[in-house]
Amino acid sequence: MADPIFHMIEGGPRPVAPFSHAVETDGWVLLTGQMPTDPEAPDANLPEGIVAQTQRVMQNLEVVLNGMGLTLGHVVQCRCYLTEFERDYAAFNDTYQRFFPETRRPARTTIGVTALAVGALVEIDCVARRV
């Protein structure tokens, strides 16, 4: 087993806590949950609403993956956290599904939570695999 590689992606989202953007070991890549912050304006207000926040989170996951030479096509599992589960679940699903082809959707768990960092409505972490 190789030593883990701790990735901080240049131009990636500014961490909201002490963590690496991703940790890689033996071809597996574990991405830290991404928030709907703008990597180019980290102190800007969050986008309004679940659709805009989901789009930003997915784009941030792409930034981290691309920084390691990967894409969303390498993702095998996602965990999604929603602060307004009943209100936002349908709109979240509609937005999320646009980022994956219907025949290559990762395994997924979606969890309702009471709060997320920076007052976000959504956070997503994932596991990817280098092939």
Backbone atoms as SQL, in Angstrom:
CREATE TABLE atoms (id INTEGER PRIMARY KEY, chain TEXT, resi INTEGER, resn TEXT, atom TEXT, x REAL, y REAL, z REAL);
INSERT INTO atoms VALUES
  (1, 'A', 1, 'MET', 'N', 0.842, -1.182, 0.000),
  (2, 'A', 1, 'MET', 'CA', 0.000, 0.000, 0.000),
  (3, 'A', 1, 'MET', 'C', 0.882, 1.238, 0.000),
  (4, 'A', 2, 'ALA', 'N', 0.643, 2.133, -0.928),
  (5, 'A', 2, 'ALA', 'CA', 1.414, 3.362, -1.036),
  (6, 'A', 2, 'ALA', 'C', 0.980, 4.357, 0.039),
  (7, 'A', 3, 'ASP', 'N', 1.892, 5.254, 0.383),
  (8, 'A', 3, 'ASP', 'CA', 1.544, 6.324, 1.314),
  (9, 'A', 3, 'ASP', 'C', 0.481, 7.212, 0.683),
  (10, 'A', 4, 'PRO', 'N', -0.447, 7.735, 1.477),
  (11, 'A', 4, 'PRO', 'CA', -1.461, 8.627, 0.930),
  (12, 'A', 4, 'PRO', 'C', -0.839, 9.925, 0.421),
  (13, 'A', 5, 'ILE', 'N', -1.480, 10.507, -0.588),
  (14, 'A', 5, 'ILE', 'CA', -1.081, 11.797, -1.131),
  (15, 'A', 5, 'ILE', 'C', -2.168, 12.785, -0.736),
  (16, 'A', 6, 'PHE', 'N', -1.760, 13.884, -0.131),
  (17, 'A', 6, 'PHE', 'CA', -2.695, 14.901, 0.328),
  (18, 'A', 6, 'PHE', 'C', -2.674, 16.047, -0.678),
  (19, 'A', 7, 'HIS', 'N', -3.805, 16.272, -1.353),
  (20, 'A', 7, 'HIS', 'CA', -3.889, 17.244, -2.438),
  (21, 'A', 7, 'HIS', 'C', -4.515, 18.559, -1.981),
  (22, 'A', 8, 'MET', 'N', -3.849, 19.654, -2.277),
  (23, 'A', 8, 'MET', 'CA', -4.439, 20.990, -2.211),
  (24, 'A', 8, 'MET', 'C', -4.331, 21.530, -3.630),
  (25, 'A', 9, 'ILE', 'N', -5.452, 21.812, -4.238),
  (26, 'A', 9, 'ILE', 'CA', -5.513, 22.174, -5.649),
  (27, 'A', 9, 'ILE', 'C', -5.355, 23.678, -5.814),
  (28, 'A', 10, 'GLU', 'N', -4.352, 24.086, -6.585),
  (29, 'A', 10, 'GLU', 'CA', -4.163, 25.503, -6.872),
  (30, 'A', 10, 'GLU', 'C', -5.391, 26.016, -7.613),
  (31, 'A', 11, 'GLY', 'N', -5.935, 27.118, -7.137),
  (32, 'A', 11, 'GLY', 'CA', -7.141, 27.675, -7.741),
  (33, 'A', 11, 'GLY', 'C', -8.412, 27.001, -7.270),
  (34, 'A', 12, 'GLY', 'N', -8.274, 26.040, -6.361),
  (35, 'A', 12, 'GLY', 'CA', -9.447, 25.352, -5.826),
  (36, 'A', 12, 'GLY', 'C', -10.158, 26.198, -4.793),
  (37, 'A', 13, 'PRO', 'N', -11.325, 25.742, -4.367),
  (38, 'A', 13, 'PRO', 'CA', -12.076, 26.465, -3.344),
  (39, 'A', 13, 'PRO', 'C', -11.250, 26.626, -2.066),
  (40, 'A', 14, 'ARG', 'N', -11.381, 27.789, -1.445),
  (41, 'A', 14, 'ARG', 'CA', -10.677, 28.010, -0.181),
  (42, 'A', 14, 'ARG', 'C', -11.331, 27.153, 0.899),
  (43, 'A', 15, 'PRO', 'N', -10.543, 26.334, 1.607),
  (44, 'A', 15, 'PRO', 'CA', -11.109, 25.500, 2.666),
  (45, 'A', 15, 'PRO', 'C', -11.787, 26.343, 3.743),
  (46, 'A', 16, 'VAL', 'N', -12.919, 25.833, 4.231),
  (47, 'A', 16, 'VAL', 'CA', -13.641, 26.509, 5.306),
  (48, 'A', 16, 'VAL', 'C', -13.288, 25.891, 6.663),
  (49, 'A', 17, 'ALA', 'N', -12.367, 24.932, 6.669),
  (50, 'A', 17, 'ALA', 'CA', -11.908, 24.247, 7.879),
  (51, 'A', 17, 'ALA', 'C', -10.534, 23.654, 7.560),
  (52, 'A', 18, 'PRO', 'N', -9.848, 23.077, 8.550),
  (53, 'A', 18, 'PRO', 'CA', -8.524, 22.489, 8.284),
  (54, 'A', 18, 'PRO', 'C', -8.630, 21.110, 7.621),
  (55, 'A', 19, 'PHE', 'N', -8.509, 21.072, 6.301),
  (56, 'A', 19, 'PHE', 'CA', -8.549, 19.819, 5.555),
  (57, 'A', 19, 'PHE', 'C', -7.833, 19.972, 4.226),
  (58, 'A', 20, 'SER', 'N', -7.558, 18.849, 3.571),
  (59, 'A', 20, 'SER', 'CA', -7.048, 18.814, 2.204),
  (60, 'A', 20, 'SER', 'C', -8.248, 18.750, 1.268),
  (61, 'A', 21, 'HIS', 'N', -8.067, 19.237, 0.037),
  (62, 'A', 21, 'HIS', 'CA', -9.144, 19.107, -0.944),
  (63, 'A', 21, 'HIS', 'C', -9.454, 17.631, -1.207),
  (64, 'A', 22, 'ALA', 'N', -8.410, 16.805, -1.222),
  (65, 'A', 22, 'ALA', 'CA', -8.591, 15.376, -1.483),
  (66, 'A', 22, 'ALA', 'C', -7.408, 14.607, -0.929),
  (67, 'A', 23, 'VAL', 'N', -7.637, 13.336, -0.659),
  (68, 'A', 23, 'VAL', 'CA', -6.579, 12.423, -0.250),
  (69, 'A', 23, 'VAL', 'C', -6.671, 11.220, -1.176),
  (70, 'A', 24, 'GLU', 'N', -5.504, 10.800, -1.682),
  (71, 'A', 24, 'GLU', 'CA', -5.446, 9.710, -2.652),
  (72, 'A', 24, 'GLU', 'C', -4.569, 8.591, -2.122),
  (73, 'A', 25, 'THR', 'N', -5.052, 7.368, -2.282),
  (74, 'A', 25, 'THR', 'CA', -4.258, 6.218, -1.913),
  (75, 'A', 25, 'THR', 'C', -4.660, 5.029, -2.785),
  (76, 'A', 26, 'ASP', 'N', -3.671, 4.379, -3.358),
  (77, 'A', 26, 'ASP', 'CA', -3.886, 3.180, -4.176),
  (78, 'A', 26, 'ASP', 'C', -4.956, 3.369, -5.253),
  (79, 'A', 27, 'GLY', 'N', -4.978, 4.535, -5.884),
  (80, 'A', 27, 'GLY', 'CA', -5.924, 4.798, -6.965),
  (81, 'A', 27, 'GLY', 'C', -7.282, 5.302, -6.525),
  (82, 'A', 28, 'TRP', 'N', -7.534, 5.298, -5.228),
  (83, 'A', 28, 'TRP', 'CA', -8.794, 5.824, -4.698),
  (84, 'A', 28, 'TRP', 'C', -8.578, 7.276, -4.300),
  (85, 'A', 29, 'VAL', 'N', -9.533, 8.125, -4.629),
  (86, 'A', 29, 'VAL', 'CA', -9.453, 9.551, -4.312),
  (87, 'A', 29, 'VAL', 'C', -10.686, 9.925, -3.502),
  (88, 'A', 30, 'LEU', 'N', -10.455, 10.416, -2.291),
  (89, 'A', 30, 'LEU', 'CA', -11.547, 10.826, -1.410),
  (90, 'A', 30, 'LEU', 'C', -11.576, 12.347, -1.379),
  (91, 'A', 31, 'LEU', 'N', -12.635, 12.931, -1.913),
  (92, 'A', 31, 'LEU', 'CA', -12.766, 14.382, -1.965),
  (93, 'A', 31, 'LEU', 'C', -13.529, 14.887, -0.757),
  (94, 'A', 32, 'THR', 'N', -12.982, 15.925, -0.149),
  (95, 'A', 32, 'THR', 'CA', -13.650, 16.598, 0.951),
  (96, 'A', 32, 'THR', 'C', -14.949, 17.204, 0.446),
  (97, 'A', 33, 'GLY', 'N', -15.942, 17.261, 1.306),
  (98, 'A', 33, 'GLY', 'CA', -17.205, 17.887, 0.950),
  (99, 'A', 33, 'GLY', 'C', -16.988, 19.316, 0.486),
  (100, 'A', 34, 'GLN', 'N', -17.576, 19.645, -0.645),
  (101, 'A', 34, 'GLN', 'CA', -17.443, 20.986, -1.200),
  (102, 'A', 34, 'GLN', 'C', -18.676, 21.816, -0.867),
  (103, 'A', 35, 'MET', 'N', -18.407, 23.093, -0.669),
  (104, 'A', 35, 'MET', 'CA', -19.441, 24.060, -0.339),
  (105, 'A', 35, 'MET', 'C', -19.731, 24.898, -1.583),
  (106, 'A', 36, 'PRO', 'N', -20.820, 25.662, -1.578),
  (107, 'A', 36, 'PRO', 'CA', -21.157, 26.485, -2.739),
  (108, 'A', 36, 'PRO', 'C', -20.445, 27.843, -2.747),
  (109, 'A', 37, 'THR', 'N', -19.183, 27.844, -2.365),
  (110, 'A', 37, 'THR', 'CA', -18.396, 29.082, -2.404),
  (111, 'A', 37, 'THR', 'C', -17.732, 29.211, -3.763),
  (112, 'A', 38, 'ASP', 'N', -17.446, 30.435, -4.144),
  (113, 'A', 38, 'ASP', 'CA', -16.814, 30.713, -5.430),
  (114, 'A', 38, 'ASP', 'C', -15.303, 30.746, -5.233),
  (115, 'A', 39, 'PRO', 'N', -14.546, 29.850, -5.886),
  (116, 'A', 39, 'PRO', 'CA', -13.094, 29.847, -5.712),
  (117, 'A', 39, 'PRO', 'C', -12.441, 31.185, -6.100),
  (118, 'A', 40, 'GLU', 'N', -13.062, 31.909, -7.017),
  (119, 'A', 40, 'GLU', 'CA', -12.493, 33.187, -7.468),
  (120, 'A', 40, 'GLU', 'C', -12.914, 34.351, -6.589),
  (121, 'A', 41, 'ALA', 'N', -13.920, 34.165, -5.747),
  (122, 'A', 41, 'ALA', 'CA', -14.393, 35.206, -4.826),
  (123, 'A', 41, 'ALA', 'C', -14.858, 34.536, -3.539),
  (124, 'A', 42, 'PRO', 'N', -13.922, 33.983, -2.766),
  (125, 'A', 42, 'PRO', 'CA', -14.304, 33.160, -1.612),
  (126, 'A', 42, 'PRO', 'C', -15.079, 33.897, -0.517),
  (127, 'A', 43, 'ASP', 'N', -15.007, 35.216, -0.509),
  (128, 'A', 43, 'ASP', 'CA', -15.732, 35.960, 0.520),
  (129, 'A', 43, 'ASP', 'C', -17.075, 36.485, 0.033),
  (130, 'A', 44, 'ALA', 'N', -17.417, 36.194, -1.217),
  (131, 'A', 44, 'ALA', 'CA', -18.699, 36.632, -1.769),
  (132, 'A', 44, 'ALA', 'C', -19.844, 35.868, -1.108),
  (133, 'A', 45, 'ASN', 'N', -21.027, 36.450, -1.166),
  (134, 'A', 45, 'ASN', 'CA', -22.216, 35.761, -0.667),
  (135, 'A', 45, 'ASN', 'C', -22.422, 34.466, -1.443),
  (136, 'A', 46, 'LEU', 'N', -23.016, 33.484, -0.796),
  (137, 'A', 46, 'LEU', 'CA', -23.339, 32.232, -1.469),
  (138, 'A', 46, 'LEU', 'C', -24.419, 32.484, -2.517),
  (139, 'A', 47, 'PRO', 'N', -24.451, 31.658, -3.561),
  (140, 'A', 47, 'PRO', 'CA', -25.549, 31.775, -4.535),
  (141, 'A', 47, 'PRO', 'C', -26.887, 31.572, -3.829),
  (142, 'A', 48, 'GLU', 'N', -27.929, 32.163, -4.371),
  (143, 'A', 48, 'GLU', 'CA', -29.272, 32.055, -3.793),
  (144, 'A', 48, 'GLU', 'C', -29.954, 30.769, -4.264),
  (145, 'A', 49, 'GLY', 'N', -30.469, 30.005, -3.337),
  (146, 'A', 49, 'GLY', 'CA', -31.308, 28.857, -3.657),
  (147, 'A', 49, 'GLY', 'C', -30.546, 27.567, -3.905),
  (148, 'A', 50, 'ILE', 'N', -31.282, 26.477, -3.813),
  (149, 'A', 50, 'ILE', 'CA', -30.689, 25.143, -3.919),
  (150, 'A', 50, 'ILE', 'C', -30.146, 24.857, -5.306),
  (151, 'A', 51, 'VAL', 'N', -30.786, 25.318, -6.357),
  (152, 'A', 51, 'VAL', 'CA', -30.315, 25.046, -7.714),
  (153, 'A', 51, 'VAL', 'C', -28.952, 25.695, -7.934),
  (154, 'A', 52, 'ALA', 'N', -28.829, 26.967, -7.643),
  (155, 'A', 52, 'ALA', 'CA', -27.557, 27.681, -7.839),
  (156, 'A', 52, 'ALA', 'C', -26.475, 27.121, -6.926),
  (157, 'A', 53, 'GLN', 'N', -26.835, 26.784, -5.693),
  (158, 'A', 53, 'GLN', 'CA', -25.825, 26.236, -4.783),
  (159, 'A', 53, 'GLN', 'C', -25.376, 24.845, -5.226),
  (160, 'A', 54, 'THR', 'N', -26.287, 24.026, -5.700),
  (161, 'A', 54, 'THR', 'CA', -25.913, 22.691, -6.183),
  (162, 'A', 54, 'THR', 'C', -24.997, 22.808, -7.391),
  (163, 'A', 55, 'GLN', 'N', -25.312, 23.689, -8.311),
  (164, 'A', 55, 'GLN', 'CA', -24.448, 23.899, -9.478),
  (165, 'A', 55, 'GLN', 'C', -23.047, 24.307, -9.045),
  (166, 'A', 56, 'ARG', 'N', -22.942, 25.224, -8.093),
  (167, 'A', 56, 'ARG', 'CA', -21.627, 25.696, -7.631),
  (168, 'A', 56, 'ARG', 'C', -20.858, 24.576, -6.941),
  (169, 'A', 57, 'VAL', 'N', -21.536, 23.773, -6.118),
  (170, 'A', 57, 'VAL', 'CA', -20.868, 22.654, -5.448),
  (171, 'A', 57, 'VAL', 'C', -20.329, 21.668, -6.483),
  (172, 'A', 58, 'MET', 'N', -21.142, 21.329, -7.463),
  (173, 'A', 58, 'MET', 'CA', -20.700, 20.382, -8.497),
  (174, 'A', 58, 'MET', 'C', -19.532, 20.966, -9.292),
  (175, 'A', 59, 'GLN', 'N', -19.573, 22.243, -9.588),
  (176, 'A', 59, 'GLN', 'CA', -18.455, 22.888, -10.283),
  (177, 'A', 59, 'GLN', 'C', -17.191, 22.856, -9.422),
  (178, 'A', 60, 'ASN', 'N', -17.340, 23.035, -8.107),
  (179, 'A', 60, 'ASN', 'CA', -16.177, 22.971, -7.216),
  (180, 'A', 60, 'ASN', 'C', -15.598, 21.559, -7.166),
  (181, 'A', 61, 'LEU', 'N', -16.461, 20.551, -7.178),
  (182, 'A', 61, 'LEU', 'CA', -15.960, 19.174, -7.247),
  (183, 'A', 61, 'LEU', 'C', -15.181, 18.963, -8.546),
  (184, 'A', 62, 'GLU', 'N', -15.683, 19.520, -9.642),
  (185, 'A', 62, 'GLU', 'CA', -14.976, 19.417, -10.920),
  (186, 'A', 62, 'GLU', 'C', -13.616, 20.096, -10.862),
  (187, 'A', 63, 'VAL', 'N', -13.527, 21.251, -10.213),
  (188, 'A', 63, 'VAL', 'CA', -12.243, 21.964, -10.081),
  (189, 'A', 63, 'VAL', 'C', -11.231, 21.081, -9.364),
  (190, 'A', 64, 'VAL', 'N', -11.650, 20.470, -8.258),
  (191, 'A', 64, 'VAL', 'CA', -10.743, 19.617, -7.493),
  (192, 'A', 64, 'VAL', 'C', -10.344, 18.393, -8.323),
  (193, 'A', 65, 'LEU', 'N', -11.311, 17.735, -8.917),
  (194, 'A', 65, 'LEU', 'CA', -11.018, 16.558, -9.746),
  (195, 'A', 65, 'LEU', 'C', -10.095, 16.923, -10.906),
  (196, 'A', 66, 'ASN', 'N', -10.415, 17.986, -11.619),
  (197, 'A', 66, 'ASN', 'CA', -9.591, 18.411, -12.761),
  (198, 'A', 66, 'ASN', 'C', -8.166, 18.721, -12.325),
  (199, 'A', 67, 'GLY', 'N', -8.006, 19.260, -11.119),
  (200, 'A', 67, 'GLY', 'CA', -6.678, 19.564, -10.593),
  (201, 'A', 67, 'GLY', 'C', -5.831, 18.320, -10.374),
  (202, 'A', 68, 'MET', 'N', -6.459, 17.157, -10.361),
  (203, 'A', 68, 'MET', 'CA', -5.755, 15.883, -10.213),
  (204, 'A', 68, 'MET', 'C', -5.804, 15.070, -11.502),
  (205, 'A', 69, 'GLY', 'N', -6.243, 15.701, -12.589),
  (206, 'A', 69, 'GLY', 'CA', -6.324, 15.002, -13.864),
  (207, 'A', 69, 'GLY', 'C', -7.510, 14.054, -13.961),
  (208, 'A', 70, 'LEU', 'N', -8.548, 14.295, -13.174),
  (209, 'A', 70, 'LEU', 'CA', -9.743, 13.453, -13.161),
  (210, 'A', 70, 'LEU', 'C', -10.967, 14.280, -13.558),
  (211, 'A', 71, 'THR', 'N', -12.096, 13.590, -13.759),
  (212, 'A', 71, 'THR', 'CA', -13.362, 14.245, -14.065),
  (213, 'A', 71, 'THR', 'C', -14.461, 13.617, -13.215),
  (214, 'A', 72, 'LEU', 'N', -15.654, 14.145, -13.336),
  (215, 'A', 72, 'LEU', 'CA', -16.793, 13.537, -12.644),
  (216, 'A', 72, 'LEU', 'C', -17.033, 12.107, -13.122),
  (217, 'A', 73, 'GLY', 'N', -16.541, 11.767, -14.300),
  (218, 'A', 73, 'GLY', 'CA', -16.658, 10.400, -14.804),
  (219, 'A', 73, 'GLY', 'C', -15.890, 9.382, -13.984),
  (220, 'A', 74, 'HIS', 'N', -14.966, 9.846, -13.145),
  (221, 'A', 74, 'HIS', 'CA', -14.212, 8.950, -12.270),
  (222, 'A', 74, 'HIS', 'C', -14.905, 8.729, -10.919),
  (223, 'A', 75, 'VAL', 'N', -15.972, 9.478, -10.651),
  (224, 'A', 75, 'VAL', 'CA', -16.653, 9.412, -9.357),
  (225, 'A', 75, 'VAL', 'C', -17.490, 8.139, -9.277),
  (226, 'A', 76, 'VAL', 'N', -17.325, 7.409, -8.167),
  (227, 'A', 76, 'VAL', 'CA', -18.075, 6.165, -7.968),
  (228, 'A', 76, 'VAL', 'C', -19.094, 6.265, -6.835),
  (229, 'A', 77, 'GLN', 'N', -18.972, 7.292, -5.993),
  (230, 'A', 77, 'GLN', 'CA', -19.896, 7.423, -4.866),
  (231, 'A', 77, 'GLN', 'C', -19.947, 8.873, -4.413),
  (232, 'A', 78, 'CYS', 'N', -21.141, 9.348, -4.063),
  (233, 'A', 78, 'CYS', 'CA', -21.329, 10.699, -3.513),
  (234, 'A', 78, 'CYS', 'C', -22.165, 10.618, -2.240),
  (235, 'A', 79, 'ARG', 'N', -21.858, 11.506, -1.323),
  (236, 'A', 79, 'ARG', 'CA', -22.710, 11.736, -0.158),
  (237, 'A', 79, 'ARG', 'C', -23.137, 13.190, -0.233),
  (238, 'A', 80, 'CYS', 'N', -24.425, 13.406, -0.138),
  (239, 'A', 80, 'CYS', 'CA', -24.999, 14.738, -0.305),
  (240, 'A', 80, 'CYS', 'C', -25.732, 15.112, 0.984),
  (241, 'A', 81, 'TYR', 'N', -25.546, 16.353, 1.401),
  (242, 'A', 81, 'TYR', 'CA', -26.144, 16.838, 2.640),
  (243, 'A', 81, 'TYR', 'C', -27.005, 18.057, 2.323),
  (244, 'A', 82, 'LEU', 'N', -28.272, 18.027, 2.763),
  (245, 'A', 82, 'LEU', 'CA', -29.205, 19.119, 2.516),
  (246, 'A', 82, 'LEU', 'C', -29.760, 19.628, 3.842),
  (247, 'A', 83, 'THR', 'N', -29.759, 20.946, 4.023),
  (248, 'A', 83, 'THR', 'CA', -30.316, 21.506, 5.262),
  (249, 'A', 83, 'THR', 'C', -31.829, 21.633, 5.209),
  (250, 'A', 84, 'GLU', 'N', -32.405, 21.687, 4.027),
  (251, 'A', 84, 'GLU', 'CA', -33.866, 21.781, 3.853),
  (252, 'A', 84, 'GLU', 'C', -34.311, 20.603, 2.988),
  (253, 'A', 85, 'PHE', 'N', -34.174, 19.408, 3.545),
  (254, 'A', 85, 'PHE', 'CA', -34.354, 18.182, 2.771),
  (255, 'A', 85, 'PHE', 'C', -35.701, 18.124, 2.054),
  (256, 'A', 86, 'GLU', 'N', -36.778, 18.240, 2.763),
  (257, 'A', 86, 'GLU', 'CA', -38.097, 18.094, 2.141),
  (258, 'A', 86, 'GLU', 'C', -38.354, 19.180, 1.110),
  (259, 'A', 87, 'ARG', 'N', -37.971, 20.396, 1.407),
  (260, 'A', 87, 'ARG', 'CA', -38.201, 21.501, 0.478),
  (261, 'A', 87, 'ARG', 'C', -37.344, 21.382, -0.778),
  (262, 'A', 88, 'ASP', 'N', -36.063, 20.979, -0.628),
  (263, 'A', 88, 'ASP', 'CA', -35.093, 21.098, -1.717),
  (264, 'A', 88, 'ASP', 'C', -34.767, 19.808, -2.449),
  (265, 'A', 89, 'TYR', 'N', -35.229, 18.659, -1.951),
  (266, 'A', 89, 'TYR', 'CA', -34.797, 17.378, -2.508),
  (267, 'A', 89, 'TYR', 'C', -35.075, 17.251, -4.005),
  (268, 'A', 90, 'ALA', 'N', -36.254, 17.578, -4.460),
  (269, 'A', 90, 'ALA', 'CA', -36.591, 17.420, -5.879),
  (270, 'A', 90, 'ALA', 'C', -35.750, 18.341, -6.761),
  (271, 'A', 91, 'ALA', 'N', -35.626, 19.595, -6.386),
  (272, 'A', 91, 'ALA', 'CA', -34.834, 20.544, -7.181),
  (273, 'A', 91, 'ALA', 'C', -33.350, 20.166, -7.150),
  (274, 'A', 92, 'PHE', 'N', -32.883, 19.686, -6.007),
  (275, 'A', 92, 'PHE', 'CA', -31.504, 19.211, -5.906),
  (276, 'A', 92, 'PHE', 'C', -31.274, 18.063, -6.887),
  (277, 'A', 93, 'ASN', 'N', -32.156, 17.063, -6.881),
  (278, 'A', 93, 'ASN', 'CA', -32.014, 15.907, -7.782),
  (279, 'A', 93, 'ASN', 'C', -32.012, 16.338, -9.242),
  (280, 'A', 94, 'ASP', 'N', -32.907, 17.239, -9.589),
  (281, 'A', 94, 'ASP', 'CA', -32.987, 17.706, -10.972),
  (282, 'A', 94, 'ASP', 'C', -31.676, 18.352, -11.409),
  (283, 'A', 95, 'THR', 'N', -31.075, 19.116, -10.543),
  (284, 'A', 95, 'THR', 'CA', -29.812, 19.794, -10.869),
  (285, 'A', 95, 'THR', 'C', -28.648, 18.813, -10.861),
  (286, 'A', 96, 'TYR', 'N', -28.552, 18.012, -9.822),
  (287, 'A', 96, 'TYR', 'CA', -27.458, 17.046, -9.656),
  (288, 'A', 96, 'TYR', 'C', -27.355, 16.103, -10.854),
  (289, 'A', 97, 'GLN', 'N', -28.496, 15.568, -11.302),
  (290, 'A', 97, 'GLN', 'CA', -28.476, 14.549, -12.354),
  (291, 'A', 97, 'GLN', 'C', -27.915, 15.071, -13.670),
  (292, 'A', 98, 'ARG', 'N', -27.925, 16.358, -13.884),
  (293, 'A', 98, 'ARG', 'CA', -27.400, 16.936, -15.133),
  (294, 'A', 98, 'ARG', 'C', -25.883, 16.789, -15.255),
  (295, 'A', 99, 'PHE', 'N', -25.215, 16.498, -14.159),
  (296, 'A', 99, 'PHE', 'CA', -23.756, 16.406, -14.162),
  (297, 'A', 99, 'PHE', 'C', -23.246, 14.999, -14.471),
  (298, 'A', 100, 'PHE', 'N', -24.156, 14.015, -14.565),
  (299, 'A', 100, 'PHE', 'CA', -23.758, 12.634, -14.815),
  (300, 'A', 100, 'PHE', 'C', -24.631, 12.032, -15.910),
  (301, 'A', 101, 'PRO', 'N', -24.030, 11.282, -16.840),
  (302, 'A', 101, 'PRO', 'CA', -24.862, 10.571, -17.812),
  (303, 'A', 101, 'PRO', 'C', -25.751, 9.561, -17.087),
  (304, 'A', 102, 'GLU', 'N', -26.940, 9.335, -17.593),
  (305, 'A', 102, 'GLU', 'CA', -27.902, 8.440, -16.941),
  (306, 'A', 102, 'GLU', 'C', -27.331, 7.042, -16.709),
  (307, 'A', 103, 'THR', 'N', -26.455, 6.586, -17.594),
  (308, 'A', 103, 'THR', 'CA', -25.903, 5.233, -17.468),
  (309, 'A', 103, 'THR', 'C', -24.636, 5.178, -16.611),
  (310, 'A', 104, 'ARG', 'N', -24.187, 6.324, -16.072),
  (311, 'A', 104, 'ARG', 'CA', -22.951, 6.336, -15.269),
  (312, 'A', 104, 'ARG', 'C', -23.115, 7.199, -14.019),
  (313, 'A', 105, 'ARG', 'N', -24.217, 7.030, -13.350),
  (314, 'A', 105, 'ARG', 'CA', -24.439, 7.785, -12.116),
  (315, 'A', 105, 'ARG', 'C', -23.786, 7.049, -10.947),
  (316, 'A', 106, 'PRO', 'N', -23.054, 7.791, -10.105),
  (317, 'A', 106, 'PRO', 'CA', -22.412, 7.143, -8.957),
  (318, 'A', 106, 'PRO', 'C', -23.439, 6.650, -7.933),
  (319, 'A', 107, 'ALA', 'N', -23.018, 5.728, -7.093),
  (320, 'A', 107, 'ALA', 'CA', -23.808, 5.380, -5.921),
  (321, 'A', 107, 'ALA', 'C', -23.956, 6.656, -5.097),
  (322, 'A', 108, 'ARG', 'N', -25.059, 6.776, -4.346),
  (323, 'A', 108, 'ARG', 'CA', -25.279, 8.044, -3.653),
  (324, 'A', 108, 'ARG', 'C', -26.133, 7.853, -2.419),
  (325, 'A', 109, 'THR', 'N', -25.815, 8.650, -1.413),
  (326, 'A', 109, 'THR', 'CA', -26.639, 8.780, -0.218),
  (327, 'A', 109, 'THR', 'C', -26.917, 10.266, -0.041),
  (328, 'A', 110, 'THR', 'N', -28.157, 10.607, 0.283),
  (329, 'A', 110, 'THR', 'CA', -28.514, 12.002, 0.551),
  (330, 'A', 110, 'THR', 'C', -29.101, 12.072, 1.953),
  (331, 'A', 111, 'ILE', 'N', -28.592, 13.008, 2.733),
  (332, 'A', 111, 'ILE', 'CA', -28.904, 13.082, 4.154),
  (333, 'A', 111, 'ILE', 'C', -29.413, 14.479, 4.484),
  (334, 'A', 112, 'GLY', 'N', -30.484, 14.564, 5.237),
  (335, 'A', 112, 'GLY', 'CA', -30.954, 15.837, 5.765),
  (336, 'A', 112, 'GLY', 'C', -30.198, 16.161, 7.038),
  (337, 'A', 113, 'VAL', 'N', -29.688, 17.382, 7.133),
  (338, 'A', 113, 'VAL', 'CA', -28.905, 17.814, 8.290),
  (339, 'A', 113, 'VAL', 'C', -29.467, 19.129, 8.825),
  (340, 'A', 114, 'THR', 'N', -29.098, 19.459, 10.044),
  (341, 'A', 114, 'THR', 'CA', -29.629, 20.682, 10.649),
  (342, 'A', 114, 'THR', 'C', -28.880, 21.933, 10.212),
  (343, 'A', 115, 'ALA', 'N', -27.617, 21.806, 9.845),
  (344, 'A', 115, 'ALA', 'CA', -26.844, 22.975, 9.427),
  (345, 'A', 115, 'ALA', 'C', -25.576, 22.513, 8.721),
  (346, 'A', 116, 'LEU', 'N', -25.035, 23.411, 7.887),
  (347, 'A', 116, 'LEU', 'CA', -23.758, 23.186, 7.204),
  (348, 'A', 116, 'LEU', 'C', -22.883, 24.420, 7.374),
  (349, 'A', 117, 'ALA', 'N', -21.585, 24.244, 7.177),
  (350, 'A', 117, 'ALA', 'CA', -20.650, 25.358, 7.271),
  (351, 'A', 117, 'ALA', 'C', -21.067, 26.478, 6.319),
  (352, 'A', 118, 'VAL', 'N', -20.712, 27.664, 6.640),
  (353, 'A', 118, 'VAL', 'CA', -20.943, 28.913, 5.896),
  (354, 'A', 118, 'VAL', 'C', -22.420, 29.140, 5.552),
  (355, 'A', 119, 'GLY', 'N', -23.339, 28.485, 6.252),
  (356, 'A', 119, 'GLY', 'CA', -24.759, 28.684, 6.021),
  (357, 'A', 119, 'GLY', 'C', -25.263, 28.082, 4.715),
  (358, 'A', 120, 'ALA', 'N', -24.522, 27.110, 4.179),
  (359, 'A', 120, 'ALA', 'CA', -24.882, 26.492, 2.901),
  (360, 'A', 120, 'ALA', 'C', -26.148, 25.647, 3.016),
  (361, 'A', 121, 'LEU', 'N', -26.826, 25.502, 1.886),
  (362, 'A', 121, 'LEU', 'CA', -27.986, 24.616, 1.791),
  (363, 'A', 121, 'LEU', 'C', -27.581, 23.203, 1.397),
  (364, 'A', 122, 'VAL', 'N', -26.386, 23.055, 0.782),
  (365, 'A', 122, 'VAL', 'CA', -25.955, 21.767, 0.260),
  (366, 'A', 122, 'VAL', 'C', -24.440, 21.629, 0.388),
  (367, 'A', 123, 'GLU', 'N', -24.007, 20.401, 0.623),
  (368, 'A', 123, 'GLU', 'CA', -22.585, 20.027, 0.604),
  (369, 'A', 123, 'GLU', 'C', -22.531, 18.633, -0.006),
  (370, 'A', 124, 'ILE', 'N', -21.498, 18.369, -0.803),
  (371, 'A', 124, 'ILE', 'CA', -21.333, 17.049, -1.414),
  (372, 'A', 124, 'ILE', 'C', -19.878, 16.628, -1.288),
  (373, 'A', 125, 'ASP', 'N', -19.666, 15.406, -0.796),
  (374, 'A', 125, 'ASP', 'CA', -18.336, 14.802, -0.856),
  (375, 'A', 125, 'ASP', 'C', -18.419, 13.588, -1.764),
  (376, 'A', 126, 'CYS', 'N', -17.281, 13.091, -2.206),
  (377, 'A', 126, 'CYS', 'CA', -17.340, 11.951, -3.105),
  (378, 'A', 126, 'CYS', 'C', -16.060, 11.133, -3.074),
  (379, 'A', 127, 'VAL', 'N', -16.168, 9.955, -3.648),
  (380, 'A', 127, 'VAL', 'CA', -15.036, 9.047, -3.829),
  (381, 'A', 127, 'VAL', 'C', -14.885, 8.814, -5.332),
  (382, 'A', 128, 'ALA', 'N', -13.658, 8.945, -5.802),
  (383, 'A', 128, 'ALA', 'CA', -13.363, 8.698, -7.218),
  (384, 'A', 128, 'ALA', 'C', -12.311, 7.606, -7.311),
  (385, 'A', 129, 'ARG', 'N', -12.192, 7.020, -8.477),
  (386, 'A', 129, 'ARG', 'CA', -11.221, 5.953, -8.697),
  (387, 'A', 129, 'ARG', 'C', -10.458, 6.214, -9.986),
  (388, 'A', 130, 'ARG', 'N', -9.151, 6.224, -9.872),
  (389, 'A', 130, 'ARG', 'CA', -8.314, 6.321, -11.082),
  (390, 'A', 130, 'ARG', 'C', -8.382, 4.981, -11.790),
  (391, 'A', 131, 'VAL', 'N', -8.516, 4.986, -13.099),
  (392, 'A', 131, 'VAL', 'CA', -8.568, 3.734, -13.849),
  (393, 'A', 131, 'VAL', 'C', -7.325, 3.581, -14.684);
